[in-house]
Amino acid sequence: MANNKLKKATPVQQEYQRLAKQIEPKRPILKNCLRAFLTGGLICVVGQAIQEMFVHFAGFDEEKASNPTVAVLIFISVVLTSLGVYDKFAQWAGAGSAVPVTGFANSMASAAIEHQSEGMVLGVGGKMFKLAGPVIVFGTVAAFFVGLATYVLKGTGGGH
Amino acid sequence: MIFLWAFLVGGAICVFGQICFDAFKLTPAHTMTLLVVLGAIADGLGFYDPLVKFAGAGASVPITSFGNALVHGALEEIQSSGWIGIITGIFKVTSAGISAAIIFSFLAALLVKPKG
């Protein structure tokens, strides 16, 4: 895509773009990855702790406990988003805060809060899925084809 | 021990996301979408369940598990009601995540004023 843009630009613009690319600070990939690893891992450890609580105190079995765990994490994430804490944390953590399900909830809650001024239906209702929408759409389509492939290949869905 | 594996596996999936951000210059939306699709495919191939058993929340908290849960719902429903289950079952397992995210986000929008 960057190459297409480069071809369409006039020679002066091309030169400018080359110059801008030289000066643009390199992204500190290693540092970002380390931060993502630490924060992402930590969120998963918190999730594991919540899951253990559901198993020990609420009598869920290991497999069933992951659903309420996700719901609790989402709740925590929405509260932190409302307080404005999650977005500050996300700036430091990068993908470490975006990839866990808390990031999914954060994207929905922050979009819902941000677009309040456009009204309840068009703003909150309509813009809530701005970032989460693609995830749900492509996840559903992928699940459909995976389900279809499994059905065709194995008959009744294999050993799941 | 499960806590250590949850940390390592969960962290590793996040590092993959960070590499998509930084090295491949993907937007967060593209990265999340990619991870969900990968999770769905991994479950179809039968890789995701063993990973969840091994790493617990390390595999069930990252967004990849959303794709995994969508496929799970479809496959479970196929077993009980045949091919139509692909359509009717997809959201069965993920209801907790999607419902909770919609309801809490909506309530947050009612209660909180946007900042800056």
Interface residues (C-beta under 8 A of the other chain):
Chain A: R27 I29 N32 C33 R35 A36 F37 L38 T39 G40 G41 L42 I43 C44 V45 V46 G47 Q48 A49 I50 Q51 E62 S66 N67 P68 T69 V70 A71 L73 I74 F75 V78 V79 T81 S82 G84 G94 A95 G96 A98 V99 P100 V101 T102 G103 F104 A105 S107 M108 A109 A111 A112 I113 E114 Q116 S117 V124 M128 L131 A132 P134 V135 I136 F138 G139 T140 A142 A143 F144 V146 G147 L148 A149 T150 Y151 T156 G157 G158 G159 H160
Chain B: I2 F3 A6 F7 L8 V9 G10 G11 A12 I13 C14 V15 F16 G17 Q18 I19 C20 F21 D22 A23 P28 A29 T31 M32 T33 L35 V36 V37 G39 A40 I41 D43 G44 G46 D49 V52 A55 G56 A57 G58 S60 V61 P62 I63 S65 F66 G67 L70 V71 H72 G73 A74 L75 E76 I78 Q79 W83 G85 I86 I87 G89 I90 F91 V93 A96 G97 I98 S99 A100 A101 I102 F104 S105 F106 L107 A108 A109 L111 V112 K113 P114 K115
